[in-house]
């Protein structure tokens, strides 16, 4: 460990130890703590974000990501209320004369059972929490949305939230507040994912039957999170039913899914296994002849998790994910890619106030390409390319519940990376040639400390510090380039080899975090936040949307980390009776050392790709409005984003600011769900967004009978595509709900009015007038797509 990292580690540990000394003072005031877990009565699933409060006061707390809570109160008799949306409020009277362990199981409530009371506690969090730019999604909400081909999708729901967009249909991932897709930290049970979609962006890798909780953080990041600069998408998997065996699944016209969960030992341990497989290849088989007969087009994924309650204070979780996409075009081309993750977590309760979660994880993302020509028994030409990235990580995280006004979060993280940029073999007849790019290795570490302070019912703040470091290490080679005019490929001067474990380049950053809230009255509050984040790895892509074969690379002696500073301010309001909630946020962020490319960059299998990279500056700012109603038969939300995203790159666009390719000035999403009866409901989703910027030639010249287009302004993204808009509908018909068997039909229409939204535009000669060029709009989806799925549960 380097000297600056050791020094900061000692400082943060001293701060932690100092604040831990608060406990004796609290004990002298005759205060005791009630703690425990809150779980679902029927399934035993831990419940995240449960509100626990002393009746008639503002003293309270919420459960953490594992359903654990700790509440310190004066000695005496107290009535506590446990409440959560969709569950009947539970009141418990305790005589607090010593520290008490109290585990609670909540019963799910009927729709008609005091719906306003059940929901209000959930909605109050909108104005009472310290966080800005935080969206919590419930799987039940996601399943109400219209779907593509009848299939529920987590990422499509994320894209309906303010500040979130995508460059087009079929685009991999999503963009948040002007950030690129690689600037989103996507966690599945704390393991990072590098590709979050199947079928080149049409479906996400998350099986909704295995997902329990979804948090999207767009600003004001807690110090626990780092390594990315745009957002955090934290997805937690279900633990599995510890009471009885259950099966959930669905059969659709694109793919089917099945999930099985149940107890390993009742009340002590459980499991869940969920899988999906598409069958477009099977459906297409009868229609493919000749060279296309061997075409493959499918994806699959498998999610599994088990948990074991070792004793009252120790719980072990083991989870994993395996997914792959396979695209094969006849017998001559094959492409496949996929993610693999494994996570082991240990929860330990030291005492009623100190909670530990120790996570270790493994992540791998890989892809391969193969092209060949010739007869199957005598291949004449063949090209293979394989690449991967592997992570090994450890993350101990502590939470210390000092009292009802103070909570401390602290811990450390360390990840070891191995990058294999590419290995290719080309064969032609008897000859072969090989390109093997050098592997890259790195270590990323961080220490963090966060303090939640709520001195009064009206005012609270969360402030913290994250100290992160990144070491690019050998075995490897450092390339040294001469300074050149910006925008021109750099010239290689020398190389330097480093032995295994030796530091080639290292970077360290202090990342301060701050969020504050002030309650204006019982129905509204204002919040502000600031966060600095550093990102030490980049995905290199020259296309509008990254592809599965784009390259991930760490920072080096030539590539600096990207650093982002973001300020957010917001107003949050709940209508009387909590009938609906409204929020409005403004943000401003600056981005330093973003990666850009010279024109005509050589992207693939290039050992000296760094010579084609440029360090750019970016800025993004905007207004986000969000209105939501989740009471009554008609529910849904409206989101609107007004924003601007710009970039300035030396040597590009005459060194002037230009629109980023992720910029959409206006973005509107309207999501509505209406229940006609207990068995029938209708869902609708309408989206409108300004077109994305694009670079087009504005003139042409003729040279030796060639028609050559060119850009007289030399500016990037000098035009904007046509606006994007689309309407989706779905209708759900539930069968008779038997005691065990529950089934429903979901009928959906995607792109109801057959809008041909432009993904990109290219130019070709007009066949009627060869001297003229004509613009051709490329649409990924240009017609209505019907879907049908039968979902079941027993």
Protein Blocks (a to p, Z undefined) as FASTA:
>chain_A
ZZklmmmmmmmmmmmmmmmmmmmmmmmnopaddddddddfklopacehiacddehiabdc
dddfkopacddddedddddddddehiacdddddddfbdcddddddddddfklokllmmmm
mmmmmmmpmbehiacddfklmmmpcceehiacfklmmmmpghiacfbehiahjdeehiaf
klpccdeehiacfbfceehhpacfbdfklpfbdcddfbhpafkbghiakbccdddddebj
akbccddddddfkbccddddddfbghkaccdddddddfklmmmmmmpghjllmpccdddd
ddddddddfblmbccddddddddddddehjlbccddddddddddddddfblmbccddddd
dddddddddddedjfklcfbdcddddddddddddddddddfblmbccddddddddddddf
bacdddehjbccdddddddddddddddddddddfbfkbccdddddddddddddddddddd
ddddehiacddfbdcdddehiafbdcddddddddddddfblmbccdddddddddfbdcdd
fbfbdcfkbccddddfkbccddddddddddddddehilaccdddddddddehiacddehi
afbhpfklmmmpccddddddddddddddfedjbecdddddddddddddehiahhpacddf
kbcfbacdddddddfblmbccdddddddddddddddfbdcdeehiacdddfklpghkbcc
dddddddddddddddddfklccddddddehklopacdfbdcddddfklmmbccdddddfb
lcdcddddddddZZ
